[in-house]
Amino acid sequence: MQSILQKAKQSQWFGVGLLVLISLVCWALFMVFCPADTFGSPDKLLTYLQRGLIYAVGSCGLYFIVVMGLWDFSIGAMLILSELMGVWASQSFGYLGLIVAPIVCGFVLGLANGVTYRVLRIPSLIVTVGLSLLYESFGVFVSNVGGTRLSDSFNAFGSYPWNLILALAAFFLCGFILKYTKVGTYVNAIGTNELTAKNMGVNVDRYKMIAFILCGTFCGIMGILYISYGTAQTPQTGMLSQALNFTPLMGTFFGLAFRKYGHPIVAIVIGEFLIAMMLAGFVALNVPGTINNVITGATLIIIVSLTTKRVKGAVVK
């Protein structure tokens, strides 16, 4: 029995299976304790998946940054500005503007993050927090010109099947980059040992900048899904956009924790679905938001701890 379990743990699908099992257990527990017809029906599961897909796209972009040991705390500000750019562009160019403007906006903001980080040589956390204040201000200007509400004529990406098609395209793109390109190979190498990667001839600065650009671009795609789902976005100032950073970040942590099984993108998607399902379950149980956040955070820590192999004496950053 022990040898079978050991072989199962060595399978590349063990991590995915474990996440699916945890999701099923959570679903069953909430079904038992939640009032009837408030949780877990097939249509509600599709709603949880819909929310999870949105954040999973942002998590994929953030993965390129966090896997290298960097941080990007401008995700929320980039998301809001990309959404507002999409609202503004859709008024003149329809769906073409709604798709192109957020992606270009995310690309440019990611490039700005990368260039600033490379030129100033200061920690990525400080760079992105500082720039997020600028992006928040830009969001106010754009909202004054283009408004904050997306027309009902352009909200196809807010529901099935177009939200699923766009999200799947983003997941396949992320998976392709990670598995079949030098960018994916080098960001993992830099994350494993930056000094060794540099000594082997990897242009570390260049690939860090590419990672910031990819993060911004995926954030732009997330903006299309987010504004189409909610149809309105109010600009935020005073670092209030930081609240939007954490759900994509939690999905990224799932990807990092399960990447040793070779399927970080699948882990991100299932992880975001699990988070969305748990949040809905707590709402159905009428649990206060503060307790909800504590339980969700504790669950993430427990899952990551169970999947992390600790080595005695190893340095933990």
C-alpha distance (Angstrom), angle and dihedral (degrees) to the residues before:
residue distance angle dihedral
M1 . . .
Q2 3.78 . .
S3 3.80 91.8 .
I4 3.82 90.8 50.7
L5 3.80 90.6 52.2
Q6 3.80 90.2 47.1
K7 3.82 91.1 51.9
A8 3.81 90.5 47.3
K9 3.81 90.4 53.6
Q10 3.80 89.8 54.2
S11 3.79 92.0 55.0
Q12 3.80 115.3 103.6
W13 3.82 88.6 -132.9
F14 3.81 94.4 54.9
G15 3.81 92.3 92.2
V16 3.81 93.2 49.7
G17 3.79 90.8 46.6
L18 3.79 91.1 49.7
L19 3.81 91.7 51.3
V20 3.81 91.6 48.4
L21 3.81 89.7 49.3
I22 3.82 91.8 50.0
S23 3.82 89.7 48.9
L24 3.80 91.1 51.3
V25 3.81 91.8 48.7
C26 3.82 91.4 49.7
W27 3.80 91.0 47.5
A28 3.81 91.4 50.2
L29 3.82 93.2 48.2
F30 3.80 93.2 49.9
M31 3.81 90.6 46.0
V32 3.81 89.2 56.3
F33 3.79 97.5 47.3
C34 3.83 103.9 31.5
P35 3.82 120.0 89.0
A36 3.80 114.6 -98.3
D37 3.81 117.6 -77.9
T38 3.82 93.6 8.5
F39 3.79 99.7 96.4
G40 3.78 146.6 25.3
S41 3.81 105.0 14.4
P42 3.84 115.4 140.6
D43 3.81 93.7 -102.9
K44 3.81 90.8 49.4
L45 3.81 91.0 49.2
L46 3.80 88.4 55.1
T47 3.81 88.6 52.4
Y48 3.81 90.9 52.1
L49 3.80 89.1 49.1
Q50 3.79 90.1 49.3
R51 3.81 91.5 56.6
G52 3.78 91.8 41.8
L53 3.81 92.2 53.7
I54 3.81 91.4 56.0
Y55 3.79 94.6 54.1
A56 3.81 93.0 38.6
V57 3.82 90.4 62.7
G58 3.81 90.0 55.7
S59 3.81 90.2 44.6
C60 3.82 89.7 56.2
G61 3.80 90.7 56.8
L62 3.78 92.6 45.1
Y63 3.80 89.6 50.8
F64 3.83 91.2 70.7
I65 3.81 88.8 57.6
V66 3.79 102.4 40.3
V67 3.81 94.8 44.4
M68 3.82 87.3 64.5
G69 3.80 92.5 50.7
L70 3.82 94.2 -103.8
W71 3.82 129.5 121.6
D72 3.78 133.7 -139.0
F73 3.78 112.5 -164.9
S74 3.80 93.6 168.3
I75 3.83 92.5 79.6
G76 3.81 93.3 104.9
A77 3.80 94.1 47.6
M78 3.82 92.1 45.5
L79 3.80 90.0 48.9
I80 3.80 93.5 52.1
L81 3.81 94.1 45.3
S82 3.83 91.1 47.3
E83 3.80 90.5 51.1
L84 3.80 92.8 49.5
M85 3.81 90.6 47.6
G86 3.80 88.1 52.5
V87 3.82 91.5 51.2
W88 3.78 91.2 49.5
A89 3.83 95.7 45.5
S90 3.82 93.8 45.3
Q91 3.80 89.8 62.5
S92 3.81 91.1 63.6
F93 3.79 104.8 25.3
G94 3.80 104.9 25.4
Y95 3.80 117.3 -147.2
L96 3.81 91.3 -9.7
G97 3.80 89.7 61.7
L98 3.81 92.5 42.9
I99 3.82 91.1 55.1
V100 3.79 102.6 35.9
A101 3.82 101.6 39.9
P102 3.85 98.0 57.4
I103 3.81 92.7 44.3
V104 3.82 92.9 48.5
C105 3.81 89.8 44.1
G106 3.81 91.4 51.6
F107 3.82 91.0 46.4
V108 3.82 92.2 51.8
L109 3.81 93.8 45.5
G110 3.81 90.9 47.7
L111 3.81 89.0 50.2
A112 3.82 89.7 50.2
N113 3.81 90.0 51.8
G114 3.79 91.8 49.1
V115 3.80 95.8 46.0
T116 3.80 92.8 46.9
Y117 3.80 91.6 48.4
R118 3.80 91.9 48.1
V119 3.82 96.8 45.2
L120 3.81 99.7 41.5
R121 3.82 96.1 38.8
I122 3.79 93.5 -148.0
P123 3.83 127.0 132.6
S124 3.80 115.3 -68.1
L125 3.80 90.3 -127.7
I126 3.82 92.1 61.8
V127 3.81 93.5 42.1
T128 3.79 95.3 52.0
V129 3.81 95.8 42.0
G130 3.81 89.9 51.4
L131 3.79 94.0 46.6
S132 3.80 91.7 46.7
L133 3.82 87.6 67.0
L134 3.82 89.1 56.7
Y135 3.80 92.3 46.7
E136 3.81 90.2 50.8
S137 3.81 89.7 54.6
F138 3.82 91.5 48.3
G139 3.80 87.4 52.8
V140 3.80 90.9 59.2
F141 3.82 91.1 52.5
V142 3.80 93.2 48.2
S143 3.82 92.5 47.9
N144 3.81 90.2 52.6
V145 3.82 89.0 56.2
G146 3.80 103.5 36.1
G147 3.79 104.2 21.6
T148 3.79 128.5 -126.9
R149 3.80 103.7 -95.5
L150 3.78 128.1 83.1
S151 3.78 115.3 -138.9
D152 3.80 114.8 -109.5
S153 3.81 86.4 -124.6
F154 3.83 90.7 71.3
N155 3.80 105.1 41.5
A156 3.82 98.8 100.8
F157 3.82 91.4 118.6
G158 3.79 89.4 60.0
S159 3.80 94.1 74.0
Y160 3.81 142.6 30.9
P161 2.98 134.0 -35.8
W162 3.83 100.3 15.2
N163 3.80 95.6 47.4
L164 3.80 89.1 52.7
I165 3.82 92.4 47.1
L166 3.82 92.9 50.5
A167 3.81 92.9 44.6
L168 3.82 92.4 48.4
A169 3.81 89.9 49.9
A170 3.81 88.9 53.4
F171 3.83 92.4 47.4
F172 3.81 93.1 49.5
L173 3.81 90.5 47.4
C174 3.80 91.3 50.9
G175 3.80 92.2 45.9
F176 3.81 91.8 48.1
I177 3.81 92.2 50.8
L178 3.79 92.5 48.1
K179 3.78 96.0 46.1
Y180 3.78 107.6 30.7
T181 3.80 108.3 29.1
K182 3.80 136.8 69.7
V183 3.80 88.8 -118.8
G184 3.80 91.4 63.5
T185 3.80 92.7 44.2
Y186 3.78 94.3 47.9
V187 3.82 98.2 44.1
N188 3.80 88.4 54.2
A189 3.82 90.6 46.1
I190 3.81 91.6 49.6
G191 3.78 90.4 48.1
T192 3.81 91.6 50.5
N193 3.81 96.1 48.2
E194 3.79 119.6 -14.9
L195 3.80 95.5 -170.9
T196 3.80 93.0 51.5
A197 3.80 91.1 47.4
K198 3.81 89.8 51.3
N199 3.80 92.3 49.1
M200 3.81 89.1 51.6
G201 3.80 89.7 59.2
V202 3.81 101.0 -97.8
N203 3.81 111.7 150.0
V204 3.80 94.0 -129.6
D205 3.81 96.5 -176.5
R206 3.79 91.5 51.6
Y207 3.80 94.6 51.7
K208 3.78 92.6 45.0
M209 3.80 88.4 55.7
I210 3.81 90.8 48.2
A211 3.81 88.5 51.4
F212 3.81 91.0 54.1
I213 3.82 90.2 49.1
L214 3.82 91.7 49.9
C215 3.79 90.3 48.0
G216 3.80 91.2 53.1
T217 3.81 92.9 45.1
F218 3.81 93.6 52.2
C219 3.80 87.9 45.9
G220 3.83 87.1 56.9
I221 3.81 90.7 52.8
M222 3.79 88.3 48.8
G223 3.82 87.1 52.7
I224 3.82 90.9 58.7
L225 3.81 91.3 53.6
Y226 3.81 93.9 41.5
I227 3.81 97.7 51.0
S228 3.82 91.5 41.9
Y229 3.82 90.6 52.5
G230 3.80 97.3 44.6
T231 3.87 96.9 26.3
A232 3.83 91.2 -152.3
Q233 3.78 137.4 61.3
T234 3.78 127.5 -176.2
P235 3.82 116.4 -152.0
Q236 3.79 113.7 -111.9
T237 3.80 128.3 -146.7
G238 3.80 136.2 -179.6
M239 3.83 91.8 49.1
L240 3.81 92.4 -64.5
S241 3.81 86.7 134.4
Q242 3.82 87.6 71.9
A243 3.80 88.3 80.9
L244 3.81 87.9 70.8
N245 3.81 92.2 57.7
F246 3.75 99.5 72.3
T247 3.80 105.7 63.5
P248 3.84 93.0 54.2
L249 3.80 88.1 43.4
M250 3.81 91.5 55.4
G251 3.80 90.2 52.3
T252 3.80 89.1 51.1
F253 3.80 90.0 52.9
F254 3.81 88.9 55.5
G255 3.81 88.6 52.9
L256 3.79 92.3 49.6
A257 3.80 93.4 46.2
F258 3.81 93.0 51.3
R259 3.81 100.6 34.2
K260 3.80 90.1 99.6
Y261 3.81 86.1 72.2
G262 3.81 89.8 56.8
H263 3.80 99.9 -115.2
P264 3.82 108.8 90.2
I265 3.81 94.3 150.4
V266 3.82 93.1 52.9
A267 3.81 88.9 47.7
I268 3.82 90.3 51.2
V269 3.82 92.7 51.6
I270 3.81 94.3 46.5
G271 3.81 90.7 43.4
E272 3.81 92.8 53.0
F273 3.82 90.4 46.4
L274 3.81 88.8 51.1
I275 3.81 91.6 50.4
A276 3.83 92.0 48.2
M277 3.81 90.8 48.4
M278 3.81 93.0 48.9
L279 3.80 92.4 48.9
A280 3.82 90.1 50.8
G281 3.79 90.1 48.0
F282 3.78 92.8 52.7
V283 3.80 90.6 48.5
A284 3.82 89.1 52.0
L285 3.81 88.7 51.4
N286 3.80 89.2 49.8
V287 3.80 90.7 -123.6
P288 3.84 113.6 168.3
G289 3.79 114.7 -104.2
T290 3.81 93.9 -116.1
I291 3.82 92.8 55.6
N292 3.79 88.7 43.8
N293 3.82 91.2 57.3
V294 3.81 92.3 46.4
I295 3.81 92.9 53.0
T296 3.80 93.5 44.3
G297 3.81 92.2 49.7
A298 3.80 92.0 46.1
T299 3.81 90.9 50.2
L300 3.80 90.8 52.9
I301 3.81 91.9 50.4
I302 3.81 91.8 48.4
I303 3.81 93.5 49.7
V304 3.81 93.3 47.2
S305 3.82 90.8 46.2
L306 3.79 92.3 51.6
T307 3.80 91.9 51.2
T308 3.80 97.2 43.8
K309 3.79 119.3 90.4
R310 3.80 107.7 -143.0
V311 3.79 118.5 -149.4
K312 3.77 117.8 -155.6
G313 3.81 111.4 -116.5
A314 3.81 94.3 11.3
V315 3.81 118.8 138.5
V316 3.83 111.6 -110.7
K317 3.82 114.5 -160.0
